C-alpha cells in the first residue's frame, strides 16, 4: 500500500501547474468544493461562486497525495 501511495503522489506532483477540467460534486469537508477530473482524480477546488454539477478549468496548485488541490482559472 505504501508503494502505491508513493506512485500516486509522484504522478500527481507532475500535474502541478497544469490545468485540468473538473466536474464539481459537493462541498469539501475542510472548505472549497470537491470534484473529479475526467480521469477520476479527486480535486479540492478553491474559488467563489462554484456550482455543484458544473465543469470548471482548474490550475493544480498542490497535492495531498491522492487528492489534487487547485484554483479556478
C-alpha positions in Angstrom: 0.0 0.0 0.0 2.9 2.4 0.8 4.3 1.9 -2.6 1.0 2.7 -4.3 0.7 5.9 -2.3 4.2 6.9 -3.4 3.4 6.2 -7.0 0.2 8.2 -6.8 1.9 11.1 -5.1 4.6 11.3 -7.8 2.0 11.1 -10.6 0.0 13.9 -9.0 3.1 16.1 -8.5 3.7 16.0 -12.2 0.4 17.8 -12.7 1.5 20.8 -10.6 1.0 24.0 -12.5 -1.2 22.3 -15.2 -4.8 22.9 -15.9 -7.4 20.2 -15.7 -11.2 20.1 -16.3 -13.1 19.2 -13.1 -16.7 18.2 -12.5 -17.8 19.8 -9.2 -19.6 17.3 -7.0 -20.0 18.6 -3.4 -18.7 21.0 -0.8 -15.4 19.8 0.5 -15.1 18.8 4.2 -12.5 21.5 5.0 -13.6 24.2 2.7 -13.6 24.6 -1.1 -15.5 22.3 -3.4 -14.8 18.7 -4.1 -14.8 17.4 -7.7 -13.1 14.9 -10.0 -11.1 15.2 -13.2 -12.2 13.3 -16.4 -9.8 10.6 -15.3 -11.4 10.3 -11.9 -8.7 12.0 -9.8 -10.2 13.7 -6.7 -9.7 17.5 -6.6 -10.5 20.2 -3.9 -11.1 23.5 -5.7 -10.9 26.9 -4.1 -12.9 29.7 -5.7 -16.0 31.8 -5.3 -19.4 31.1 -6.8 -18.8 27.5 -7.8 -21.9 25.4 -8.6 -22.3 21.7 -8.0 -22.6 19.9 -11.3 -20.5 22.5 -13.2 -17.4 21.8 -15.2 -14.6 24.2 -14.4 -11.0 24.6 -15.6 -8.7 24.3 -12.5 -5.0 25.1 -12.2 -3.4 22.5 -10.0 -1.5 24.1 -7.1 -0.8 21.2 -4.8 -1.4 17.7 -3.7 -2.1 15.8 -0.5 -1.1 12.5 -2.0 -4.2 11.1 -3.7 -6.1 14.4 -3.8 -5.2 17.4 -6.1 -5.6 20.9 -4.8 -6.4 23.8 -7.2 -7.9 27.1 -8.0 -10.3 28.1 -10.8 -8.5 29.7 -13.6 
